[in-house]
Amino acid sequence: MIFQIKLSDEAEKDILSFRKSGNKSALKKIDIFIDELRINPYSGTGKPERLKHKNGNIWSRRIDSKNRLVYSVEENIVTVEIISAKGHYGDK
């Protein structure tokens, strides 16, 4: 099963911010994460972990020490929505 990837407006802004800053390392990791999310959103690189204090099936992966890729998994419609890519959970 291949998951469809959707980006929230916030995630698009976050990724654009990485592009503008020239942070190639973060962009490369995000690209790798997206490829992995299509196949299996629950395992792979970046230490995937389910966020216990969020409602729903919300997960995160570490981009670097300051930033996390936060995403929700909707298995019934085979979709992963990337919620954000900057900050450490809600500390923006």
PyMOL Python script that loads the backbone (N, CA, C, O; Angstrom):
from pymol import cmd

cmd.read_pdbstr("""\
ATOM      1  N   MET A   1       0.848  -1.172   0.000  1.00  0.00           N
ATOM      2  CA  MET A   1       0.000   0.000   0.000  1.00  0.00           C
ATOM      3  C   MET A   1       0.902   1.246   0.000  1.00  0.00           C
ATOM      4  O   MET A   1       1.814   1.359   0.819  1.00  0.00           O
ATOM      5  N   ILE A   2       0.639   2.158  -0.909  1.00  0.00           N
ATOM      6  CA  ILE A   2       1.399   3.405  -1.009  1.00  0.00           C
ATOM      7  C   ILE A   2       0.526   4.541  -0.470  1.00  0.00           C
ATOM      8  O   ILE A   2      -0.611   4.719  -0.908  1.00  0.00           O
ATOM      9  N   PHE A   3       1.060   5.300   0.474  1.00  0.00           N
ATOM     10  CA  PHE A   3       0.338   6.419   1.060  1.00  0.00           C
ATOM     11  C   PHE A   3       0.510   7.671   0.206  1.00  0.00           C
ATOM     12  O   PHE A   3       1.597   7.956  -0.295  1.00  0.00           O
ATOM     13  N   GLN A   4      -0.579   8.406   0.054  1.00  0.00           N
ATOM     14  CA  GLN A   4      -0.534   9.710  -0.600  1.00  0.00           C
ATOM     15  C   GLN A   4      -0.004  10.713   0.425  1.00  0.00           C
ATOM     16  O   GLN A   4      -0.343  10.628   1.605  1.00  0.00           O
ATOM     17  N   ILE A   5       0.823  11.659  -0.015  1.00  0.00           N
ATOM     18  CA  ILE A   5       1.388  12.676   0.874  1.00  0.00           C
ATOM     19  C   ILE A   5       0.709  14.013   0.600  1.00  0.00           C
ATOM     20  O   ILE A   5       0.617  14.448  -0.548  1.00  0.00           O
ATOM     21  N   LYS A   6       0.232  14.663   1.669  1.00  0.00           N
ATOM     22  CA  LYS A   6      -0.340  16.003   1.570  1.00  0.00           C
ATOM     23  C   LYS A   6       0.461  16.914   2.495  1.00  0.00           C
ATOM     24  O   LYS A   6       0.921  16.483   3.553  1.00  0.00           O
ATOM     25  N   LEU A   7       0.626  18.166   2.097  1.00  0.00           N
ATOM     26  CA  LEU A   7       1.313  19.152   2.931  1.00  0.00           C
ATOM     27  C   LEU A   7       0.317  20.194   3.405  1.00  0.00           C
ATOM     28  O   LEU A   7      -0.444  20.737   2.605  1.00  0.00           O
ATOM     29  N   SER A   8       0.315  20.476   4.701  1.00  0.00           N
ATOM     30  CA  SER A   8      -0.498  21.578   5.209  1.00  0.00           C
ATOM     31  C   SER A   8       0.146  22.888   4.766  1.00  0.00           C
ATOM     32  O   SER A   8       1.298  22.905   4.331  1.00  0.00           O
ATOM     33  N   ASP A   9      -0.599  23.981   4.878  1.00  0.00           N
ATOM     34  CA  ASP A   9      -0.038  25.296   4.538  1.00  0.00           C
ATOM     35  C   ASP A   9       1.185  25.596   5.393  1.00  0.00           C
ATOM     36  O   ASP A   9       2.180  26.134   4.908  1.00  0.00           O
ATOM     37  N   GLU A  10       1.099  25.239   6.676  1.00  0.00           N
ATOM     38  CA  GLU A  10       2.222  25.477   7.591  1.00  0.00           C
ATOM     39  C   GLU A  10       3.455  24.684   7.165  1.00  0.00           C
ATOM     40  O   GLU A  10       4.568  25.209   7.184  1.00  0.00           O
ATOM     41  N   ALA A  11       3.261  23.425   6.783  1.00  0.00           N
ATOM     42  CA  ALA A  11       4.388  22.591   6.347  1.00  0.00           C
ATOM     43  C   ALA A  11       5.030  23.167   5.088  1.00  0.00           C
ATOM     44  O   ALA A  11       6.254  23.178   4.965  1.00  0.00           O
ATOM     45  N   GLU A  12       4.209  23.646   4.151  1.00  0.00           N
ATOM     46  CA  GLU A  12       4.755  24.258   2.935  1.00  0.00           C
ATOM     47  C   GLU A  12       5.612  25.472   3.275  1.00  0.00           C
ATOM     48  O   GLU A  12       6.691  25.651   2.711  1.00  0.00           O
ATOM     49  N   LYS A  13       5.131  26.307   4.200  1.00  0.00           N
ATOM     50  CA  LYS A  13       5.898  27.489   4.628  1.00  0.00           C
ATOM     51  C   LYS A  13       7.205  27.075   5.300  1.00  0.00           C
ATOM     52  O   LYS A  13       8.251  27.679   5.063  1.00  0.00           O
ATOM     53  N   ASP A  14       7.138  26.048   6.135  1.00  0.00           N
ATOM     54  CA  ASP A  14       8.332  25.570   6.837  1.00  0.00           C
ATOM     55  C   ASP A  14       9.386  25.072   5.853  1.00  0.00           C
ATOM     56  O   ASP A  14      10.566  25.399   5.983  1.00  0.00           O
ATOM     57  N   ILE A  15       8.963  24.284   4.873  1.00  0.00           N
ATOM     58  CA  ILE A  15       9.905  23.741   3.890  1.00  0.00           C
ATOM     59  C   ILE A  15      10.481  24.859   3.033  1.00  0.00           C
ATOM     60  O   ILE A  15      11.667  24.837   2.703  1.00  0.00           O
ATOM     61  N   LEU A  16       9.653  25.838   2.667  1.00  0.00           N
ATOM     62  CA  LEU A  16      10.143  26.997   1.914  1.00  0.00           C
ATOM     63  C   LEU A  16      11.183  27.764   2.727  1.00  0.00           C
ATOM     64  O   LEU A  16      12.166  28.257   2.174  1.00  0.00           O
ATOM     65  N   SER A  17      10.968  27.864   4.030  1.00  0.00           N
ATOM     66  CA  SER A  17      11.925  28.539   4.909  1.00  0.00           C
ATOM     67  C   SER A  17      13.278  27.831   4.896  1.00  0.00           C
ATOM     68  O   SER A  17      14.321  28.484   4.873  1.00  0.00           O
ATOM     69  N   PHE A  18      13.265  26.491   4.912  1.00  0.00           N
ATOM     70  CA  PHE A  18      14.518  25.735   4.815  1.00  0.00           C
ATOM     71  C   PHE A  18      15.207  26.012   3.477  1.00  0.00           C
ATOM     72  O   PHE A  18      16.428  26.161   3.423  1.00  0.00           O
ATOM     73  N   ARG A  19      14.418  26.082   2.398  1.00  0.00           N
ATOM     74  CA  ARG A  19      15.001  26.356   1.074  1.00  0.00           C
ATOM     75  C   ARG A  19      15.662  27.735   1.048  1.00  0.00           C
ATOM     76  O   ARG A  19      16.783  27.888   0.564  1.00  0.00           O
ATOM     77  N   LYS A  20      14.948  28.737   1.576  1.00  0.00           N
ATOM     78  CA  LYS A  20      15.470  30.110   1.575  1.00  0.00           C
ATOM     79  C   LYS A  20      16.733  30.229   2.419  1.00  0.00           C
ATOM     80  O   LYS A  20      17.633  31.002   2.090  1.00  0.00           O
ATOM     81  N   SER A  21      16.800  29.466   3.502  1.00  0.00           N
ATOM     82  CA  SER A  21      17.963  29.544   4.385  1.00  0.00           C
ATOM     83  C   SER A  21      19.147  28.758   3.837  1.00  0.00           C
ATOM     84  O   SER A  21      20.268  28.897   4.327  1.00  0.00           O
ATOM     85  N   GLY A  22      18.900  27.927   2.814  1.00  0.00           N
ATOM     86  CA  GLY A  22      19.981  27.125   2.236  1.00  0.00           C
ATOM     87  C   GLY A  22      20.342  25.908   3.068  1.00  0.00           C
ATOM     88  O   GLY A  22      21.436  25.363   2.925  1.00  0.00           O
ATOM     89  N   ASN A  23      19.440  25.478   3.931  1.00  0.00           N
ATOM     90  CA  ASN A  23      19.699  24.329   4.801  1.00  0.00           C
ATOM     91  C   ASN A  23      19.513  23.028   4.012  1.00  0.00           C
ATOM     92  O   ASN A  23      18.468  22.381   4.094  1.00  0.00           O
ATOM     93  N   LYS A  24      20.536  22.662   3.253  1.00  0.00           N
ATOM     94  CA  LYS A  24      20.463  21.489   2.379  1.00  0.00           C
ATOM     95  C   LYS A  24      20.337  20.193   3.163  1.00  0.00           C
ATOM     96  O   LYS A  24      19.676  19.257   2.714  1.00  0.00           O
ATOM     97  N   SER A  25      20.961  20.134   4.322  1.00  0.00           N
ATOM     98  CA  SER A  25      20.893  18.929   5.153  1.00  0.00           C
ATOM     99  C   SER A  25      19.451  18.643   5.572  1.00  0.00           C
ATOM    100  O   SER A  25      18.983  17.509   5.468  1.00  0.00           O
ATOM    101  N   ALA A  26      18.756  19.671   6.043  1.00  0.00           N
ATOM    102  CA  ALA A  26      17.362  19.497   6.467  1.00  0.00           C
ATOM    103  C   ALA A  26      16.479  19.128   5.284  1.00  0.00           C
ATOM    104  O   ALA A  26      15.619  18.255   5.403  1.00  0.00           O
ATOM    105  N   LEU A  27      16.680  19.777   4.153  1.00  0.00           N
ATOM    106  CA  LEU A  27      15.879  19.479   2.964  1.00  0.00           C
ATOM    107  C   LEU A  27      16.084  18.046   2.494  1.00  0.00           C
ATOM    108  O   LEU A  27      15.135  17.377   2.086  1.00  0.00           O
ATOM    109  N   LYS A  28      17.327  17.578   2.553  1.00  0.00           N
ATOM    110  CA  LYS A  28      17.618  16.203   2.148  1.00  0.00           C
ATOM    111  C   LYS A  28      16.897  15.213   3.062  1.00  0.00           C
ATOM    112  O   LYS A  28      16.325  14.228   2.593  1.00  0.00           O
ATOM    113  N   LYS A  29      16.928  15.482   4.379  1.00  0.00           N
ATOM    114  CA  LYS A  29      16.243  14.602   5.327  1.00  0.00           C
ATOM    115  C   LYS A  29      14.736  14.610   5.084  1.00  0.00           C
ATOM    116  O   LYS A  29      14.094  13.560   5.118  1.00  0.00           O
ATOM    117  N   ILE A  30      14.175  15.786   4.841  1.00  0.00           N
ATOM    118  CA  ILE A  30      12.735  15.879   4.584  1.00  0.00           C
ATOM    119  C   ILE A  30      12.368  15.057   3.351  1.00  0.00           C
ATOM    120  O   ILE A  30      11.366  14.342   3.358  1.00  0.00           O
ATOM    121  N   ASP A  31      13.170  15.155   2.299  1.00  0.00           N
ATOM    122  CA  ASP A  31      12.918  14.363   1.084  1.00  0.00           C
ATOM    123  C   ASP A  31      12.967  12.866   1.382  1.00  0.00           C
ATOM    124  O   ASP A  31      12.126  12.105   0.904  1.00  0.00           O
ATOM    125  N   ILE A  32      13.951  12.452   2.170  1.00  0.00           N
ATOM    126  CA  ILE A  32      14.064  11.035   2.547  1.00  0.00           C
ATOM    127  C   ILE A  32      12.843  10.615   3.363  1.00  0.00           C
ATOM    128  O   ILE A  32      12.268   9.553   3.123  1.00  0.00           O
ATOM    129  N   PHE A  33      12.446  11.455   4.333  1.00  0.00           N
ATOM    130  CA  PHE A  33      11.286  11.139   5.165  1.00  0.00           C
ATOM    131  C   PHE A  33      10.030  10.978   4.307  1.00  0.00           C
ATOM    132  O   PHE A  33       9.257  10.042   4.508  1.00  0.00           O
ATOM    133  N   ILE A  34       9.828  11.884   3.355  1.00  0.00           N
ATOM    134  CA  ILE A  34       8.637  11.816   2.503  1.00  0.00           C
ATOM    135  C   ILE A  34       8.625  10.514   1.707  1.00  0.00           C
ATOM    136  O   ILE A  34       7.585   9.867   1.587  1.00  0.00           O
ATOM    137  N   ASP A  35       9.776  10.133   1.166  1.00  0.00           N
ATOM    138  CA  ASP A  35       9.859   8.854   0.444  1.00  0.00           C
ATOM    139  C   ASP A  35       9.501   7.685   1.363  1.00  0.00           C
ATOM    140  O   ASP A  35       8.777   6.773   0.962  1.00  0.00           O
ATOM    141  N   GLU A  36      10.010   7.717   2.593  1.00  0.00           N
ATOM    142  CA  GLU A  36       9.722   6.645   3.550  1.00  0.00           C
ATOM    143  C   GLU A  36       8.256   6.651   3.984  1.00  0.00           C
ATOM    144  O   GLU A  36       7.659   5.592   4.173  1.00  0.00           O
ATOM    145  N   LEU A  37       7.675   7.848   4.142  1.00  0.00           N
ATOM    146  CA  LEU A  37       6.280   7.952   4.573  1.00  0.00           C
ATOM    147  C   LEU A  37       5.333   7.320   3.562  1.00  0.00           C
ATOM    148  O   LEU A  37       4.298   6.769   3.936  1.00  0.00           O
ATOM    149  N   ARG A  38       5.684   7.399   2.286  1.00  0.00           N
ATOM    150  CA  ARG A  38       4.838   6.793   1.247  1.00  0.00           C
ATOM    151  C   ARG A  38       4.728   5.279   1.440  1.00  0.00           C
ATOM    152  O   ARG A  38       3.684   4.683   1.177  1.00  0.00           O
ATOM    153  N   ILE A  39       5.815   4.672   1.899  1.00  0.00           N
ATOM    154  CA  ILE A  39       5.865   3.213   2.054  1.00  0.00           C
ATOM    155  C   ILE A  39       5.352   2.776   3.429  1.00  0.00           C
ATOM    156  O   ILE A  39       4.487   1.906   3.526  1.00  0.00           O
ATOM    157  N   ASN A  40       5.893   3.386   4.493  1.00  0.00           N
ATOM    158  CA  ASN A  40       5.517   3.010   5.857  1.00  0.00           C
ATOM    159  C   ASN A  40       5.704   4.212   6.779  1.00  0.00           C
ATOM    160  O   ASN A  40       6.838   4.545   7.124  1.00  0.00           O
ATOM    161  N   PRO A  41       4.619   4.868   7.186  1.00  0.00           N
ATOM    162  CA  PRO A  41       4.743   6.056   8.034  1.00  0.00           C
ATOM    163  C   PRO A  41       5.144   5.771   9.480  1.00  0.00           C
ATOM    164  O   PRO A  41       5.365   6.700  10.257  1.00  0.00           O
ATOM    165  N   TYR A  42       5.239   4.493   9.843  1.00  0.00           N
ATOM    166  CA  TYR A  42       5.503   4.141  11.234  1.00  0.00           C
ATOM    167  C   TYR A  42       6.943   3.730  11.517  1.00  0.00           C
ATOM    168  O   TYR A  42       7.309   3.552  12.679  1.00  0.00           O
ATOM    169  N   SER A  43       7.761   3.576  10.490  1.00  0.00           N
ATOM    170  CA  SER A  43       9.153   3.185  10.721  1.00  0.00           C
ATOM    171  C   SER A  43      10.045   3.870   9.699  1.00  0.00           C
ATOM    172  O   SER A  43       9.571   4.428   8.709  1.00  0.00           O
ATOM    173  N   GLY A  44      11.348   3.816   9.960  1.00  0.00           N
ATOM    174  CA  GLY A  44      12.314   4.436   9.064  1.00  0.00           C
ATOM    175  C   GLY A  44      13.288   5.305   9.831  1.00  0.00           C
ATOM    176  O   GLY A  44      13.495   5.112  11.029  1.00  0.00           O
ATOM    177  N   THR A  45      13.882   6.256   9.146  1.00  0.00           N
ATOM    178  CA  THR A  45      14.880   7.123   9.760  1.00  0.00           C
ATOM    179  C   THR A  45      14.217   8.281  10.505  1.00  0.00           C
ATOM    180  O   THR A  45      13.020   8.525  10.357  1.00  0.00           O
ATOM    181  N   GLY A  46      15.006   8.982  11.299  1.00  0.00           N
ATOM    182  CA  GLY A  46      14.519  10.135  12.041  1.00  0.00           C
ATOM    183  C   GLY A  46      13.812   9.788  13.337  1.00  0.00           C
ATOM    184  O   GLY A  46      13.127  10.632  13.915  1.00  0.00           O
ATOM    185  N   LYS A  47      13.967   8.569  13.793  1.00  0.00           N
ATOM    186  CA  LYS A  47      13.360   8.106  15.050  1.00  0.00           C
ATOM    187  C   LYS A  47      11.856   8.409  15.109  1.00  0.00           C
ATOM    188  O   LYS A  47      11.426   9.212  15.937  1.00  0.00           O
ATOM    189  N   PRO A  48      11.057   7.781  14.246  1.00  0.00           N
ATOM    190  CA  PRO A  48       9.618   8.035  14.268  1.00  0.00           C
ATOM    191  C   PRO A  48       9.015   7.693  15.627  1.00  0.00           C
ATOM    192  O   PRO A  48       9.307   6.645  16.203  1.00  0.00           O
ATOM    193  N   GLU A  49       8.170   8.592  16.129  1.00  0.00           N
ATOM    194  CA  GLU A  49       7.495   8.318  17.395  1.00  0.00           C
ATOM    195  C   GLU A  49       6.093   8.898  17.367  1.00  0.00           C
ATOM    196  O   GLU A  49       5.854   9.984  16.838  1.00  0.00           O
ATOM    197  N   ARG A  50       5.174   8.143  17.951  1.00  0.00           N
ATOM    198  CA  ARG A  50       3.792   8.611  18.058  1.00  0.00           C
ATOM    199  C   ARG A  50       3.735   9.636  19.182  1.00  0.00           C
ATOM    200  O   ARG A  50       4.297   9.426  20.257  1.00  0.00           O
ATOM    201  N   LEU A  51       3.054  10.744  18.924  1.00  0.00           N
ATOM    202  CA  LEU A  51       2.940  11.794  19.934  1.00  0.00           C
ATOM    203  C   LEU A  51       1.761  11.458  20.845  1.00  0.00           C
ATOM    204  O   LEU A  51       0.606  11.473  20.420  1.00  0.00           O
ATOM    205  N   LYS A  52       2.068  11.163  22.080  1.00  0.00           N
ATOM    206  CA  LYS A  52       1.080  10.669  23.033  1.00  0.00           C
ATOM    207  C   LYS A  52       0.079  11.731  23.464  1.00  0.00           C
ATOM    208  O   LYS A  52      -1.067  11.409  23.775  1.00  0.00           O
ATOM    209  N   HIS A  53       0.494  12.987  23.486  1.00  0.00           N
ATOM    210  CA  HIS A  53      -0.355  14.045  24.025  1.00  0.00           C
ATOM    211  C   HIS A  53      -1.159  14.756  22.951  1.00  0.00           C
ATOM    212  O   HIS A  53      -1.783  15.782  23.224  1.00  0.00           O
ATOM    213  N   LYS A  54      -1.154  14.233  21.748  1.00  0.00           N
ATOM    214  CA  LYS A  54      -1.941  14.806  20.649  1.00  0.00           C
ATOM    215  C   LYS A  54      -3.090  13.854  20.335  1.00  0.00           C
ATOM    216  O   LYS A  54      -2.945  12.637  20.445  1.00  0.00           O
ATOM    217  N   ASN A  55      -4.220  14.409  19.948  1.00  0.00           N
ATOM    218  CA  ASN A  55      -5.355  13.576  19.548  1.00  0.00           C
ATOM    219  C   ASN A  55      -5.111  13.030  18.153  1.00  0.00           C
ATOM    220  O   ASN A  55      -4.548  13.720  17.303  1.00  0.00           O
ATOM    221  N   GLY A  56      -5.521  11.823  17.917  1.00  0.00           N
ATOM    222  CA  GLY A  56      -5.381  11.230  16.594  1.00  0.00           C
ATOM    223  C   GLY A  56      -4.084  10.470  16.445  1.00  0.00           C
ATOM    224  O   GLY A  56      -3.352  10.253  17.411  1.00  0.00           O
ATOM    225  N   ASN A  57      -3.820  10.077  15.240  1.00  0.00           N
ATOM    226  CA  ASN A  57      -2.647   9.273  14.910  1.00  0.00           C
ATOM    227  C   ASN A  57      -1.536  10.217  14.438  1.00  0.00           C
ATOM    228  O   ASN A  57      -1.192  10.234  13.256  1.00  0.00           O
ATOM    229  N   ILE A  58      -0.974  11.005  15.372  1.00  0.00           N
ATOM    230  CA  ILE A  58       0.030  12.027  15.069  1.00  0.00           C
ATOM    231  C   ILE A  58       1.414  11.480  15.414  1.00  0.00           C
ATOM    232  O   ILE A  58       1.623  10.918  16.489  1.00  0.00           O
ATOM    233  N   TRP A  59       2.356  11.654  14.484  1.00  0.00           N
ATOM    234  CA  TRP A  59       3.715  11.143  14.622  1.00  0.00           C
ATOM    235  C   TRP A  59       4.716  12.251  14.350  1.00  0.00           C
ATOM    236  O   TRP A  59       4.366  13.294  13.797  1.00  0.00           O
ATOM    237  N   SER A  60       5.972  12.020  14.742  1.00  0.00           N
ATOM    238  CA  SER A  60       7.041  12.963  14.405  1.00  0.00           C
ATOM    239  C   SER A  60       8.315  12.202  14.068  1.00  0.00           C
ATOM    240  O   SER A  60       8.508  11.051  14.461  1.00  0.00           O
ATOM    241  N   ARG A  61       9.176  12.890  13.325  1.00  0.00           N
ATOM    242  CA  ARG A  61      10.523  12.399  13.021  1.00  0.00           C
ATOM    243  C   ARG A  61      11.480  13.568  13.200  1.00  0.00           C
ATOM    244  O   ARG A  61      11.134  14.714  12.914  1.00  0.00           O
ATOM    245  N   ARG A  62      12.681  13.271  13.673  1.00  0.00           N
ATOM    246  CA  ARG A  62      13.683  14.306  13.929  1.00  0.00           C
ATOM    247  C   ARG A  62      14.388  14.714  12.639  1.00  0.00           C
ATOM    248  O   ARG A  62      14.982  13.885  11.951  1.00  0.00           O
ATOM    249  N   ILE A  63      14.311  16.002  12.327  1.00  0.00           N
ATOM    250  CA  ILE A  63      15.083  16.555  11.210  1.00  0.00           C
ATOM    251  C   ILE A  63      16.476  16.904  11.720  1.00  0.00           C
ATOM    252  O   ILE A  63      17.484  16.558  11.103  1.00  0.00           O
ATOM    253  N   ASP A  64      16.514  17.594  12.855  1.00  0.00           N
ATOM    254  CA  ASP A  64      17.761  17.926  13.547  1.00  0.00           C
ATOM    255  C   ASP A  64      17.405  18.172  15.011  1.00  0.00           C
ATOM    256  O   ASP A  64      16.290  17.867  15.433  1.00  0.00           O
ATOM    257  N   SER A  65      18.331  18.716  15.780  1.00  0.00           N
ATOM    258  CA  SER A  65      18.077  18.873  17.220  1.00  0.00           C
ATOM    259  C   SER A  65      16.963  19.875  17.524  1.00  0.00           C
ATOM    260  O   SER A  65      16.377  19.827  18.606  1.00  0.00           O
ATOM    261  N   LYS A  66      16.660  20.782  16.590  1.00  0.00           N
ATOM    262  CA  LYS A  66      15.653  21.814  16.838  1.00  0.00           C
ATOM    263  C   LYS A  66      14.338  21.582  16.104  1.00  0.00           C
ATOM    264  O   LYS A  66      13.313  22.142  16.493  1.00  0.00           O
ATOM    265  N   ASN A  67      14.346  20.780  15.065  1.00  0.00           N
ATOM    266  CA  ASN A  67      13.185  20.678  14.187  1.00  0.00           C
ATOM    267  C   ASN A  67      12.683  19.254  14.041  1.00  0.00           C
ATOM    268  O   ASN A  67      13.455  18.295  14.013  1.00  0.00           O
ATOM    269  N   ARG A  68      11.361  19.146  13.948  1.00  0.00           N
ATOM    270  CA  ARG A  68      10.695  17.860  13.776  1.00  0.00           C
ATOM    271  C   ARG A  68       9.728  17.952  12.601  1.00  0.00           C
ATOM    272  O   ARG A  68       9.111  18.991  12.363  1.00  0.00           O
ATOM    273  N   LEU A  69       9.611  16.858  11.880  1.00  0.00           N
ATOM    274  CA  LEU A  69       8.568  16.718  10.874  1.00  0.00           C
ATOM    275  C   LEU A  69       7.389  16.072  11.596  1.00  0.00           C
ATOM    276  O   LEU A  69       7.490  14.928  12.038  1.00  0.00           O
ATOM    277  N   VAL A  70       6.284  16.786  11.718  1.00  0.00           N
ATOM    278  CA  VAL A  70       5.107  16.286  12.421  1.00  0.00           C
ATOM    279  C   VAL A  70       4.051  15.959  11.372  1.00  0.00           C
ATOM    280  O   VAL A  70       3.785  16.760  10.475  1.00  0.00           O
ATOM    281  N   TYR A  71       3.446  14.765  11.492  1.00  0.00           N
ATOM    282  CA  TYR A  71       2.490  14.337  10.471  1.00  0.00           C
ATOM    283  C   TYR A  71       1.392  13.470  11.071  1.00  0.00           C
ATOM    284  O   TYR A  71       1.569  12.844  12.117  1.00  0.00           O
ATOM    285  N   SER A  72       0.265  13.450  10.388  1.00  0.00           N
ATOM    286  CA  SER A  72      -0.844  12.582  10.797  1.00  0.00           C
ATOM    287  C   SER A  72      -1.011  11.485   9.759  1.00  0.00           C
ATOM    288  O   SER A  72      -0.783  11.693   8.567  1.00  0.00           O
ATOM    289  N   VAL A  73      -1.411  10.319  10.232  1.00  0.00           N
ATOM    290  CA  VAL A  73      -1.615   9.169   9.353  1.00  0.00           C
ATOM    291  C   VAL A  73      -3.106   8.846   9.341  1.00  0.00           C
ATOM    292  O   VAL A  73      -3.713   8.619  10.387  1.00  0.00           O
ATOM    293  N   GLU A  74      -3.682   8.830   8.145  1.00  0.00           N
ATOM    294  CA  GLU A  74      -5.095   8.504   7.976  1.00  0.00           C
ATOM    295  C   GLU A  74      -5.176   7.232   7.141  1.00  0.00           C
ATOM    296  O   GLU A  74      -5.242   7.281   5.913  1.00  0.00           O
ATOM    297  N   GLU A  75      -5.170   6.103   7.823  1.00  0.00           N
ATOM    298  CA  GLU A  75      -5.125   4.813   7.126  1.00  0.00           C
ATOM    299  C   GLU A  75      -6.372   4.547   6.300  1.00  0.00           C
ATOM    300  O   GLU A  75      -6.289   3.909   5.251  1.00  0.00           O
ATOM    301  N   ASN A  76      -7.528   5.027   6.753  1.00  0.00           N
ATOM    302  CA  ASN A  76      -8.762   4.739   6.022  1.00  0.00           C
ATOM    303  C   ASN A  76      -8.785   5.368   4.630  1.00  0.00           C
ATOM    304  O   ASN A  76      -9.485   4.877   3.745  1.00  0.00           O
ATOM    305  N   ILE A  77      -8.023   6.452   4.424  1.00  0.00           N
ATOM    306  CA  ILE A  77      -7.936   7.054   3.086  1.00  0.00           C
ATOM    307  C   ILE A  77      -6.505   6.991   2.542  1.00  0.00           C
ATOM    308  O   ILE A  77      -6.180   7.662   1.562  1.00  0.00           O
ATOM    309  N   VAL A  78      -5.666   6.198   3.171  1.00  0.00           N
ATOM    310  CA  VAL A  78      -4.279   5.930   2.749  1.00  0.00           C
ATOM    311  C   VAL A  78      -3.548   7.252   2.466  1.00  0.00           C
ATOM    312  O   VAL A  78      -3.001   7.459   1.383  1.00  0.00           O
ATOM    313  N   THR A  79      -3.556   8.136   3.470  1.00  0.00           N
ATOM    314  CA  THR A  79      -2.962   9.464   3.326  1.00  0.00           C
ATOM    315  C   THR A  79      -2.122   9.812   4.549  1.00  0.00           C
ATOM    316  O   THR A  79      -2.485   9.498   5.682  1.00  0.00           O
ATOM    317  N   VAL A  80      -0.999  10.463   4.296  1.00  0.00           N
ATOM    318  CA  VAL A  80      -0.185  11.054   5.350  1.00  0.00           C
ATOM    319  C   VAL A  80      -0.198  12.556   5.111  1.00  0.00           C
ATOM    320  O   VAL A  80       0.176  13.016   4.033  1.00  0.00           O
ATOM    321  N   GLU A  81      -0.630  13.331   6.118  1.00  0.00           N
ATOM    322  CA  GLU A  81      -0.589  14.786   5.997  1.00  0.00           C
ATOM    323  C   GLU A  81       0.548  15.309   6.859  1.00  0.00           C
ATOM    324  O   GLU A  81       0.583  15.081   8.069  1.00  0.00           O
ATOM    325  N   ILE A  82       1.475  16.010   6.224  1.00  0.00           N
ATOM    326  CA  ILE A  82       2.573  16.626   6.966  1.00  0.00           C
ATOM    327  C   ILE A  82       2.049  17.935   7.535  1.00  0.00           C
ATOM    328  O   ILE A  82       1.616  18.815   6.791  1.00  0.00           O
ATOM    329  N   ILE A  83       2.091  18.058   8.849  1.00  0.00           N
ATOM    330  CA  ILE A  83       1.514  19.194   9.552  1.00  0.00           C
ATOM    331  C   ILE A  83       2.515  20.331   9.667  1.00  0.00           C
ATOM    332  O   ILE A  83       2.177  21.488   9.419  1.00  0.00           O
ATOM    333  N   SER A  84       3.753  20.006  10.045  1.00  0.00           N
ATOM    334  CA  SER A  84       4.784  21.038  10.187  1.00  0.00           C
ATOM    335  C   SER A  84       6.162  20.414  10.030  1.00  0.00           C
ATOM    336  O   SER A  84       6.333  19.198  10.121  1.00  0.00           O
ATOM    337  N   ALA A  85       7.151  21.290   9.787  1.00  0.00           N
ATOM    338  CA  ALA A  85       8.521  20.804   9.611  1.00  0.00           C
ATOM    339  C   ALA A  85       9.532  21.655  10.365  1.00  0.00           C
ATOM    340  O   ALA A  85      10.736  21.416  10.262  1.00  0.00           O
ATOM    341  N   LYS A  86       9.070  22.636  11.116  1.00  0.00           N
ATOM    342  CA  LYS A  86       9.991  23.471  11.894  1.00  0.00           C
ATOM    343  C   LYS A  86       9.550  23.480  13.338  1.00  0.00           C
ATOM    344  O   LYS A  86       8.367  23.348  13.652  1.00  0.00           O
ATOM    345  N   GLY A  87      10.514  23.638  14.197  1.00  0.00           N
ATOM    346  CA  GLY A  87      10.226  23.694  15.618  1.00  0.00           C
ATOM    347  C   GLY A  87      10.217  22.313  16.235  1.00  0.00           C
ATOM    348  O   GLY A  87      10.358  21.295  15.558  1.00  0.00           O
ATOM    349  N   HIS A  88      10.051  22.316  17.514  1.00  0.00           N
ATOM    350  CA  HIS A  88      10.013  21.072  18.288  1.00  0.00           C
ATOM    351  C   HIS A  88       8.597  20.938  18.812  1.00  0.00           C
ATOM    352  O   HIS A  88       8.277  21.449  19.886  1.00  0.00           O
ATOM    353  N   TYR A  89       7.737  20.244  18.051  1.00  0.00           N
ATOM    354  CA  TYR A  89       6.321  20.082  18.334  1.00  0.00           C
ATOM    355  C   TYR A  89       5.653  21.451  18.326  1.00  0.00           C
ATOM    356  O   TYR A  89       5.628  22.082  17.269  1.00  0.00           O
ATOM    357  N   GLY A  90       5.117  21.947  19.420  1.00  0.00           N
ATOM    358  CA  GLY A  90       4.354  23.184  19.393  1.00  0.00           C
ATOM    359  C   GLY A  90       5.088  24.411  19.881  1.00  0.00           C
ATOM    360  O   GLY A  90       4.436  25.372  20.289  1.00  0.00           O
ATOM    361  N   ASP A  91       6.408  24.433  19.862  1.00  0.00           N
ATOM    362  CA  ASP A  91       7.149  25.539  20.488  1.00  0.00           C
ATOM    363  C   ASP A  91       7.492  26.669  19.528  1.00  0.00           C
ATOM    364  O   ASP A  91       8.470  27.381  19.752  1.00  0.00           O
ATOM    365  N   LYS A  92       6.723  26.851  18.478  1.00  0.00           N
ATOM    366  CA  LYS A  92       7.037  27.904  17.498  1.00  0.00           C
ATOM    367  C   LYS A  92       6.771  29.270  18.064  1.00  0.00           C
ATOM    368  O   LYS A  92       6.978  30.273  17.381  1.00  0.00           O
TER     369      LYS A  92
END
""", "prot")
cmd.dss("prot")
cmd.show_as("cartoon", "prot")
cmd.util.cbc("prot")
cmd.orient("prot")
